[in-house]
Amino acid sequence: MAEAGLLIAFAPAARALAPQVTAVPPLAVFHDLRWLYSAQRSWLEFTLLLAGLVLARSAVNSVLVRLAWPSPGSAPTPVQAFRSALGFTVAACLLLSPLASLTLGVAILPFSWPFLGTLPVMLLIALPISHGGITSTWWRMLPPPAAAGWLLTDFVLLSAAAAAIGQLPVAAAVPVAGLAGLVNARAWYGLTGAVARAHAAHGHGLPVGLHRIPSVPLATVAAVALVVLAIRLVFLVGVPAEHAPQPRLEPGSATAGAIAAAQQATTPKRVAALPRHSRWSRRPPVLVVPGFGSLCCGHGQALARAMPDRLVQTFSYRGLSPAGDPLPYGPAASDLPLPVLGDRIAAQVERLHARTGQRVDVVAESEGTLGVYAMLAQHPNVPLAAVVLLSPIVAPGQVTYPVSAGLALVPGDELQGVVWFVGGLSPFGTSGAETLIGSVNEVGARFAALAARNHRVPWLDLVPLADAVTLPDCSLPSNVVVVSAFHGDLLGDPAALRIVRGFLTHHRATSTANLRAAAQIVASAASAWRIPLATTPSPPCTR
């Protein structure tokens, strides 16, 4: 309740984290690390603050263990309790710190896939250490089922508390945090009792020496190996063929020429041969901007079939040929700085406008929405008729890390290391989206704020329900429509395609009141497990 009161006064956007300060051990350490990672500090400052955090958390946990011990006469001494808590806190910080840095990455580039990957991994690592620090030999035995059950129960109830805090007036965070504290107390009591009973029975009936096997480290290593394998399988199985890396071909070779010809043939309704009397000249042409890792040039085909009276052209991340046609590109081409991406979208909008004499509708997805922000920030007078953002990156750059040469700061350095590691497991290579993330870190929030200020056209945000986990915790504006889908490839979803076609035709958004309410509740619940924000998002929720 004290933390909730302080956050209401100084950082109301982060008030959903307050109930976690007395959570069961792994969740409490994850709470502390995210506060530590929410601001950039030098390695010296970071080390000193981390040491203070470890000592403070160890002291709090040792007190809670003694208070919750079922038989006070057999409770560990204060020194024993502190020593056990200290060892656990150090181990938990090492295991959970990469995930804390990923929450920073999600705050910089907020979309659902990294967040939806972070939470299961956090729980997978937390489960083997759910009983950590309760006894001095916790690392030698796996947690009893009841301990793992209390961890999961506390996680669910803390998420529910965050959902309630987000939906109620700001001042309600204090009593809700008090109720969550009672839940935490019951979880501590149940967890400590289960571990105490298991500790008393540990070794009975086991072969000599088996109880000395470090079960928790082995289980943790297995969990980490499972995470690495799962990441690799997700990229191998889940990345569509059009996003897979293509073999490098020498320019001018027969194979390269054949592929280029095929790509040009699949480009929907090419503009080069557009006659002045074309049937498309009466309606705004449509520029479709695909997302990260895409291939040219068929992303607009579904929309072209749904709107046969429109000229639909797919944006090229490589730009235009001397004749003004989109150039074929591979997945690596989308790792662009935002200023360059905004300039290229503006150039292709201007080209379509010059050839048709009509203002241009832009339909952008995922990374493409960031390019639209950059275009409007740098070219506010670009001739647009309407804008549709699919799976939009809402409020990018909520936190940032310095990028000046020579600075050694945490957690930006650790985040870059995590991106390098995950990129190495992906088909995109170790660089991954490093250029894009760095650019969003530098200018993403500023471009989004300028775009919200500069645009004067009909505007639709089509948000998948899965992306609600990274939405700002506030009421959604009227131009936001929520659909039941995952992030990306919404033009392949018939329901989403109908909404896009209806908006481009009539400039009216289809209401999805039930899904909007669900999205707002999900956003509130997910805010408990994101990086704490000291300021409101940019642009503000009302925009």
C-alpha positions as CSV (number, residue, x, y, z in Angstrom):
1,M,0.0,0.0,0.0
2,A,2.9,2.3,0.7
3,E,4.4,1.6,-2.7
4,A,1.0,2.2,-4.4
5,G,0.7,5.6,-2.6
6,L,4.2,6.6,-3.7
7,L,3.5,5.6,-7.3
8,I,0.2,7.5,-7.4
9,A,2.1,10.6,-6.4
10,F,5.2,10.2,-8.6
11,A,4.6,7.6,-11.3
12,P,0.9,6.7,-11.7
13,A,1.5,4.8,-14.9
14,A,3.4,2.2,-13.0
15,R,1.0,1.8,-10.1
16,A,0.0,-1.8,-11.2
17,L,3.4,-3.1,-10.0
18,A,2.9,-2.1,-6.3
19,P,1.2,-5.4,-5.2
20,Q,4.3,-7.4,-6.3
21,V,6.6,-5.9,-3.7
22,T,5.6,-8.7,-1.2
23,A,5.0,-11.4,-3.8
24,V,6.5,-14.9,-3.5
25,P,10.2,-14.9,-4.0
26,P,10.7,-15.2,-7.8
27,L,8.0,-12.7,-8.7
28,A,9.3,-10.3,-6.1
29,V,12.8,-10.4,-7.6
30,F,11.3,-9.9,-11.1
31,H,9.5,-6.8,-9.7
32,D,12.8,-5.4,-8.3
33,L,14.8,-6.0,-11.5
34,R,12.3,-4.2,-13.7
35,W,12.5,-1.2,-11.5
36,L,16.3,-1.4,-11.7
37,Y,16.2,-1.7,-15.5
38,S,13.6,1.1,-16.0
39,A,16.3,3.8,-16.0
40,Q,19.8,3.8,-17.6
41,R,22.8,3.9,-15.3
42,S,26.5,3.4,-15.6
43,W,27.9,0.0,-14.7
44,L,29.2,1.4,-11.4
45,E,25.8,2.9,-10.5
46,F,24.0,-0.2,-11.6
47,T,26.3,-2.5,-9.5
48,L,25.8,-0.4,-6.4
49,L,22.0,-0.3,-6.8
50,L,21.9,-4.0,-7.6
51,A,23.9,-4.8,-4.4
52,G,21.5,-2.7,-2.4
53,L,18.5,-4.3,-4.0
54,V,19.8,-7.8,-3.3
55,L,20.4,-7.0,0.3
56,A,17.0,-5.3,0.8
57,R,15.1,-8.1,-0.9
58,S,17.0,-10.7,1.1
59,A,16.2,-9.0,4.3
60,V,12.5,-8.7,3.4
61,N,12.2,-12.3,2.3
62,S,14.0,-13.6,5.4
63,V,11.6,-11.8,7.7
64,L,8.6,-13.1,5.7
65,V,9.9,-16.7,5.9
66,R,10.2,-16.5,9.7
67,L,6.7,-14.9,10.0
68,A,5.2,-17.6,7.8
69,W,7.0,-20.6,9.3
70,P,4.2,-23.0,10.4
71,S,6.0,-24.0,13.6
72,P,7.8,-21.0,15.2
73,G,10.0,-23.1,17.4
74,S,11.6,-24.8,14.4
75,A,11.9,-21.7,12.2
76,P,15.4,-20.9,10.9
77,T,17.4,-18.3,12.9
78,P,17.6,-14.8,11.4
79,V,21.1,-15.4,10.2
80,Q,20.1,-18.7,8.5
81,A,17.1,-17.1,6.9
82,F,19.0,-14.2,5.6
83,R,21.8,-16.4,4.3
84,S,19.3,-18.6,2.4
85,A,17.4,-15.6,1.0
86,L,20.7,-13.9,-0.1
87,G,21.8,-17.0,-2.0
88,F,18.5,-17.3,-3.7
89,T,18.2,-13.6,-4.6
90,V,21.6,-13.6,-6.3
91,A,20.7,-16.7,-8.3
92,A,17.3,-15.4,-9.3
93,C,18.7,-12.0,-10.4
94,L,21.2,-13.8,-12.7
95,L,18.4,-16.0,-14.2
96,L,15.8,-13.3,-14.6
97,S,17.9,-10.4,-15.7
98,P,17.8,-11.2,-19.5
99,L,14.0,-11.2,-19.2
100,A,14.0,-7.9,-17.4
101,S,16.1,-6.5,-20.3
102,L,13.5,-7.9,-22.8
103,T,10.7,-6.0,-21.0
104,L,12.8,-2.9,-21.8
105,G,12.9,-4.0,-25.4
106,V,9.1,-4.4,-25.4
107,A,8.7,-0.9,-24.0
108,I,10.9,0.5,-26.8
109,L,9.2,-1.6,-29.6
110,P,5.9,-2.6,-28.2
111,F,4.3,-5.6,-29.9
112,S,2.9,-8.8,-28.6
113,W,5.2,-11.6,-29.7
114,P,8.2,-10.7,-27.4
115,F,5.9,-10.1,-24.5
116,L,4.0,-13.3,-25.0
117,G,7.3,-15.1,-25.2
118,T,8.7,-13.4,-22.1
119,L,6.0,-14.4,-19.6
120,P,6.0,-18.1,-20.2
121,V,9.8,-18.1,-20.1
122,M,9.7,-16.2,-16.8
123,L,7.3,-18.7,-15.3
124,L,9.3,-21.6,-16.7
125,I,12.4,-20.3,-14.9
126,A,10.5,-19.4,-11.8
127,L,8.8,-22.7,-11.2
128,P,12.0,-24.7,-10.4
129,I,13.0,-22.0,-7.9
130,S,9.5,-21.2,-6.6
131,H,10.7,-22.4,-3.1
132,G,14.0,-20.5,-3.3
133,G,15.4,-19.2,-0.1
134,I,12.9,-20.8,2.3
135,T,15.5,-23.3,3.6
136,S,19.2,-23.5,3.4
137,T,19.1,-26.5,1.2
138,W,16.4,-25.3,-1.3
139,W,18.8,-25.8,-4.2
140,R,19.1,-29.5,-3.5
141,M,15.5,-30.4,-3.9
142,L,12.8,-29.6,-6.5
143,P,9.9,-27.6,-5.2
144,P,6.9,-29.5,-3.9
145,P,3.8,-29.3,-6.1
146,A,2.1,-27.0,-3.6
147,A,5.0,-24.5,-3.9
148,A,4.7,-24.3,-7.7
149,G,0.9,-24.0,-7.2
150,W,1.2,-21.0,-4.9
151,L,3.6,-19.3,-7.4
152,L,1.1,-19.7,-10.2
153,T,-1.8,-18.7,-8.0
154,D,0.0,-15.5,-6.9
155,F,0.9,-14.7,-10.6
156,V,-2.8,-15.0,-11.6
157,L,-4.1,-13.0,-8.7
158,L,-1.4,-10.2,-9.2
159,S,-2.5,-10.0,-12.8
160,A,-6.1,-9.7,-11.7
161,A,-5.1,-7.0,-9.2
162,A,-3.4,-5.0,-12.0
163,A,-6.5,-5.4,-14.1
164,A,-8.6,-3.9,-11.3
165,I,-6.2,-1.1,-10.7
166,G,-6.3,-0.2,-14.4
167,Q,-10.1,-0.1,-14.6
168,L,-10.7,1.8,-11.3
169,P,-9.9,5.4,-10.4
170,V,-6.2,6.1,-9.7
171,A,-6.7,6.4,-5.9
172,A,-8.2,2.8,-5.8
173,A,-4.7,1.4,-6.3
174,V,-4.0,1.7,-2.6
175,P,-6.9,-0.5,-1.2
176,V,-6.4,-2.9,-4.1
177,A,-2.8,-3.2,-3.2
178,G,-3.8,-3.9,0.4
179,L,-6.1,-6.7,-0.8
180,A,-3.3,-8.1,-2.9
181,G,-1.0,-7.9,0.1
182,L,-3.4,-10.3,1.9
183,V,-3.2,-12.6,-1.0
184,N,0.6,-12.5,-1.0
185,A,0.6,-13.2,2.8
186,R,-1.6,-16.3,2.2
187,A,0.7,-17.4,-0.6
188,W,3.8,-17.0,1.6
189,Y,2.1,-19.0,4.4
190,G,1.1,-21.8,2.0
191,L,4.5,-21.8,0.2
192,T,6.5,-21.8,3.4
193,G,4.4,-24.6,5.0
194,A,4.7,-26.8,2.0
195,V,8.5,-26.3,1.8
196,A,9.0,-26.8,5.5
197,R,7.1,-30.1,5.4
198,A,9.1,-31.2,2.2
199,H,12.3,-30.2,3.9
200,A,11.6,-32.3,6.9
201,A,10.8,-35.3,4.8
202,H,13.7,-34.7,2.3
203,G,16.0,-37.7,2.0
204,H,13.7,-40.2,3.8
205,G,13.6,-43.3,1.6
206,L,16.1,-42.0,-0.9
207,P,19.4,-43.8,-1.7
208,V,22.4,-42.6,0.1
209,G,23.8,-39.5,-1.5
210,L,20.9,-38.9,-3.8
211,H,19.6,-36.0,-1.7
212,R,22.9,-34.2,-2.3
213,I,22.3,-33.9,-6.1
214,P,21.7,-30.2,-6.9
215,S,18.3,-30.8,-8.3
216,V,17.3,-27.1,-8.8
217,P,20.4,-26.1,-10.9
218,L,19.9,-29.2,-13.1
219,A,16.2,-28.4,-13.6
220,T,17.0,-24.7,-14.3
221,V,19.6,-25.7,-16.9
222,A,17.0,-28.0,-18.5
223,A,14.4,-25.2,-18.5
224,V,16.9,-22.8,-20.2
225,A,17.7,-25.5,-22.8
226,L,14.0,-26.0,-23.4
227,V,13.6,-22.2,-23.9
228,V,16.4,-22.1,-26.5
229,L,15.0,-25.1,-28.3
230,A,11.5,-23.6,-28.3
231,I,12.8,-20.3,-29.7
232,R,14.5,-22.1,-32.5
233,L,11.5,-24.2,-33.3
234,V,9.2,-21.2,-33.3
235,F,11.4,-19.5,-35.9
236,L,11.7,-22.7,-38.0
237,V,8.0,-23.7,-37.9
238,G,6.3,-20.4,-37.3
239,V,8.0,-18.1,-39.8
240,P,6.0,-18.1,-43.0
241,A,7.8,-19.0,-46.2
242,E,7.6,-15.4,-47.5
243,H,9.6,-14.2,-44.4
244,A,12.4,-16.8,-44.7
245,P,15.8,-15.7,-45.8
246,Q,16.5,-16.2,-49.5
247,P,19.8,-17.4,-51.0
248,R,22.2,-14.8,-52.1
249,L,22.3,-14.5,-55.9
250,E,24.8,-12.8,-58.1
251,P,23.3,-9.9,-60.1
252,G,22.7,-10.7,-63.7
253,S,22.6,-14.5,-63.2
254,A,19.8,-16.5,-64.9
255,T,18.3,-17.5,-61.5
256,A,18.4,-14.0,-60.2
257,G,16.7,-12.8,-63.4
258,A,14.0,-15.4,-63.2
259,I,13.2,-14.6,-59.6
260,A,13.1,-10.9,-60.3
261,A,10.7,-11.5,-63.2
262,A,8.5,-13.6,-61.0
263,Q,8.5,-11.0,-58.2
264,Q,7.5,-8.3,-60.7
265,A,4.8,-10.5,-62.1
266,T,3.3,-11.0,-58.6
267,T,3.2,-7.2,-57.9
268,P,-0.5,-6.3,-57.8
269,K,-1.6,-3.8,-60.5
270,R,1.7,-2.3,-61.4
271,V,1.6,1.5,-62.0
272,A,4.1,1.9,-64.8
273,A,1.6,1.3,-67.6
274,L,-1.3,3.1,-66.0
275,P,-3.2,5.1,-68.7
276,R,-4.8,8.4,-68.0
277,H,-8.3,7.0,-68.7
278,S,-7.9,4.1,-66.3
279,R,-10.9,3.0,-64.2
280,W,-8.7,3.4,-61.1
281,S,-8.1,7.1,-61.7
282,R,-11.4,8.1,-60.0
283,R,-10.6,6.5,-56.7
284,P,-7.6,7.0,-54.3
285,P,-4.9,4.4,-55.0
286,V,-3.8,2.3,-52.1
287,L,-0.2,1.8,-51.0
288,V,0.3,-1.3,-48.8
289,V,3.3,-1.2,-46.5
290,P,4.1,-4.7,-45.1
291,G,6.0,-5.4,-41.9
292,F,9.5,-6.5,-40.8
293,G,11.1,-9.5,-42.6
294,S,8.6,-9.4,-45.5
295,L,9.4,-10.1,-49.2
296,C,8.3,-8.0,-52.2
297,C,5.7,-7.8,-53.6
298,G,2.4,-9.6,-53.1
299,H,1.1,-8.3,-49.7
300,G,-1.6,-6.2,-51.3
301,Q,-3.1,-9.0,-53.4
302,A,-5.9,-9.8,-51.0
303,L,-6.9,-6.2,-50.8
304,A,-6.7,-5.8,-54.6
305,R,-9.1,-8.7,-55.0
306,A,-11.4,-7.3,-52.4
307,M,-11.4,-3.8,-54.0
308,P,-11.1,-4.4,-57.8
309,D,-12.0,-0.7,-58.5
310,R,-8.8,0.5,-56.7
311,L,-5.2,0.5,-57.8
312,V,-3.3,-1.4,-55.0
313,Q,0.5,-1.2,-55.0
314,T,2.9,-2.8,-52.5
315,F,5.5,-0.6,-50.9
316,S,9.2,-1.6,-51.5
317,Y,11.7,-1.3,-48.6
318,R,14.4,-0.8,-51.2
319,G,12.7,2.1,-52.9
320,L,11.8,2.8,-56.5
321,S,13.5,2.0,-59.8
322,P,14.4,4.9,-62.1
323,A,11.1,4.2,-63.9
324,G,9.3,4.7,-60.6
325,D,8.4,1.1,-59.9
326,P,8.8,-0.7,-56.5
327,L,12.1,-2.7,-56.4
328,P,12.0,-6.3,-55.3
329,Y,13.6,-6.9,-51.9
330,G,14.4,-9.6,-49.4
331,P,13.7,-9.7,-45.6
332,A,17.0,-8.0,-44.6
333,A,15.9,-4.8,-46.5
334,S,13.3,-4.0,-43.8
335,D,15.9,-3.4,-41.1
336,L,15.9,0.3,-41.8
337,P,16.3,3.5,-39.7
338,L,12.9,5.2,-39.3
339,P,13.9,8.5,-41.0
340,V,14.9,6.5,-44.1
341,L,11.8,4.4,-44.0
342,G,9.6,7.5,-43.7
343,D,11.3,9.1,-46.6
344,R,10.8,6.1,-48.8
345,I,7.1,5.7,-48.0
346,A,6.6,9.4,-48.7
347,A,8.4,9.1,-52.1
348,Q,6.2,6.2,-53.1
349,V,3.0,8.1,-52.0
350,E,4.1,11.1,-54.0
351,R,4.8,8.9,-57.0
352,L,1.3,7.3,-56.9
353,H,-0.2,10.8,-56.5
354,A,1.7,12.1,-59.5
355,R,0.6,9.2,-61.7
356,T,-3.1,9.1,-60.7
357,G,-3.8,12.7,-59.7
358,Q,-5.5,11.3,-56.6
359,R,-4.6,11.4,-52.9
360,V,-3.3,8.1,-51.7
361,D,-4.7,5.7,-49.1
362,V,-2.0,4.0,-47.0
363,V,-2.5,0.6,-45.4
364,A,0.5,-0.2,-43.2
365,E,1.3,-3.2,-40.9
366,S,3.5,-3.6,-37.9
367,E,6.9,-2.0,-38.8
368,G,5.1,-0.2,-41.6
369,T,3.1,1.7,-39.1
370,L,6.3,3.1,-37.6
371,G,7.2,4.2,-41.2
372,V,3.9,6.0,-41.4
373,Y,4.7,7.9,-38.2
374,A,8.1,8.8,-39.6
375,M,6.5,9.9,-42.9
376,L,4.0,12.2,-41.2
377,A,6.6,13.6,-38.8
378,Q,9.0,14.5,-41.7
379,H,6.5,15.1,-44.5
380,P,3.3,16.5,-42.9
381,N,1.9,17.7,-46.3
382,V,2.1,14.3,-48.0
383,P,-1.0,13.8,-50.2
384,L,-3.0,11.2,-48.2
385,A,-6.6,10.3,-48.4
386,A,-6.8,7.9,-45.4
387,V,-4.6,5.8,-43.2
388,V,-5.2,2.3,-41.9
389,L,-2.7,0.9,-39.5
390,L,-2.8,-2.9,-39.0
391,S,-1.2,-4.4,-35.9
392,P,0.1,-0.9,-35.1
393,I,3.1,-0.3,-32.9
394,V,1.3,1.9,-30.4
395,A,3.3,4.4,-28.3
396,P,6.9,3.3,-29.4
397,G,9.9,4.4,-27.4
398,Q,8.1,4.5,-24.0
399,V,11.6,4.2,-22.5
400,T,15.0,4.7,-24.1
401,Y,18.6,3.9,-23.6
402,P,21.6,6.1,-24.7
403,V,23.3,5.3,-28.0
404,S,26.2,7.6,-27.9
405,A,29.6,6.0,-28.6
406,G,31.7,5.2,-25.6
407,L,28.9,4.9,-23.1
408,A,28.8,1.7,-21.0
409,L,25.3,1.6,-19.6
410,V,23.0,-1.1,-18.4
411,P,20.5,-2.5,-19.4
412,G,20.9,-1.2,-23.0
413,D,24.0,-3.2,-23.4
414,E,22.3,-6.3,-22.1
415,L,19.3,-5.8,-24.3
416,Q,21.7,-5.6,-27.3
417,G,23.2,-8.9,-26.2
418,V,19.8,-10.6,-25.9
419,V,18.8,-9.3,-29.4
420,W,22.1,-10.7,-30.8
421,F,21.4,-14.1,-29.1
422,V,17.8,-14.4,-30.2
423,G,18.7,-13.1,-33.7
424,G,21.3,-15.9,-33.9
425,L,18.5,-18.5,-33.3
426,S,16.2,-16.8,-35.9
427,P,16.4,-17.0,-39.7
428,F,17.4,-13.3,-39.8
429,G,20.9,-13.6,-38.3
430,T,22.5,-12.2,-35.2
431,S,21.8,-8.6,-36.3
432,G,18.1,-9.3,-36.2
433,A,16.2,-5.9,-36.1
434,E,19.1,-4.1,-34.4
435,T,19.0,-1.0,-36.7
436,L,15.2,-0.7,-36.4
437,I,15.3,-1.1,-32.6
438,G,18.1,1.5,-32.3
439,S,16.2,3.9,-34.5
440,V,12.9,3.5,-32.6
441,N,14.9,4.0,-29.4
442,E,16.2,7.3,-30.7
443,V,13.2,8.9,-32.6
444,G,10.2,6.5,-32.3
445,A,8.3,8.4,-29.6
446,R,9.0,11.8,-31.2
447,F,7.8,10.7,-34.6
448,A,4.7,9.1,-33.1
449,A,3.8,12.3,-31.2
450,L,4.4,14.4,-34.4
451,A,2.3,12.1,-36.5
452,A,-0.6,12.3,-34.0
453,R,-0.3,16.1,-34.2
454,N,0.2,16.4,-37.9
455,H,-2.4,14.1,-39.5
456,R,-5.7,15.5,-40.7
457,V,-7.1,12.5,-42.6
458,P,-9.5,9.6,-41.7
459,W,-7.5,7.2,-39.6
460,L,-8.1,3.6,-38.4
461,D,-6.1,1.5,-36.0
462,L,-6.9,-2.2,-36.4
463,V,-5.5,-3.9,-33.3
464,P,-5.3,-7.7,-32.8
465,L,-6.5,-8.7,-29.4
466,A,-3.2,-10.4,-28.8
467,D,-1.5,-7.0,-29.1
468,A,-3.6,-5.7,-26.2
469,V,-0.8,-7.0,-23.9
470,T,1.4,-4.0,-25.0
471,L,-1.3,-1.3,-25.3
472,P,-1.1,1.6,-22.9
473,D,-3.3,1.1,-19.9
474,C,-6.1,3.6,-20.7
475,S,-9.4,3.9,-22.7
476,L,-9.1,3.3,-26.4
477,P,-9.9,6.1,-28.8
478,S,-12.9,5.8,-31.1
479,N,-10.7,5.1,-34.2
480,V,-9.3,1.9,-32.7
481,V,-11.0,-1.4,-33.8
482,V,-10.0,-4.6,-32.0
483,V,-10.1,-7.9,-33.9
484,S,-9.6,-11.5,-32.6
485,A,-6.2,-12.2,-34.1
486,F,-2.5,-12.4,-33.4
487,H,0.0,-9.7,-34.5
488,G,0.7,-9.5,-38.2
489,D,-0.8,-10.6,-41.6
490,L,-4.2,-9.1,-40.9
491,L,-4.9,-8.7,-44.6
492,G,-5.0,-12.5,-44.7
493,D,-7.9,-12.5,-42.2
494,P,-11.3,-12.2,-43.9
495,A,-12.9,-10.3,-41.0
496,A,-10.1,-7.8,-40.8
497,L,-10.1,-7.4,-44.6
498,R,-13.8,-6.5,-44.6
499,I,-13.2,-3.9,-41.9
500,V,-10.3,-2.4,-44.0
501,R,-12.4,-2.4,-47.2
502,G,-15.3,-0.8,-45.4
503,F,-13.2,1.9,-43.9
504,L,-11.4,2.8,-47.1
505,T,-14.8,3.0,-48.9
506,H,-16.9,4.8,-46.3
507,H,-14.3,6.2,-43.8
508,R,-16.3,4.6,-41.0
509,A,-15.0,2.1,-38.5
510,T,-16.9,-1.1,-37.6
511,S,-17.7,-1.1,-33.8
512,T,-16.3,-4.0,-31.7
513,A,-17.4,-2.9,-28.3
514,N,-17.0,-6.3,-26.6
515,L,-13.5,-6.8,-27.9
516,R,-12.5,-3.2,-27.1
517,A,-13.5,-3.8,-23.4
518,A,-11.6,-7.1,-23.4
519,A,-8.5,-5.4,-24.8
520,Q,-8.6,-2.7,-22.2
521,I,-8.8,-5.3,-19.4
522,V,-6.0,-7.3,-20.9
523,A,-3.9,-4.2,-21.2
524,S,-4.4,-3.4,-17.6
525,A,-3.6,-7.0,-16.5
526,A,-0.5,-7.1,-18.6
527,S,0.8,-3.8,-17.3
528,A,1.8,-5.7,-14.1
529,W,4.5,-7.6,-16.0
530,R,5.9,-4.8,-18.2
531,I,8.7,-2.3,-17.5
532,P,7.4,0.4,-15.1
533,L,6.8,3.7,-16.8
534,A,7.4,7.0,-15.0
535,T,5.6,9.0,-17.6
536,T,2.5,8.7,-19.8
537,P,3.0,7.2,-23.2
538,S,3.6,9.4,-26.3
539,P,1.3,10.2,-28.0
540,P,-1.2,10.3,-25.1
541,C,-3.9,7.7,-24.9
542,T,-6.6,10.2,-26.0
543,R,-4.8,10.6,-29.4
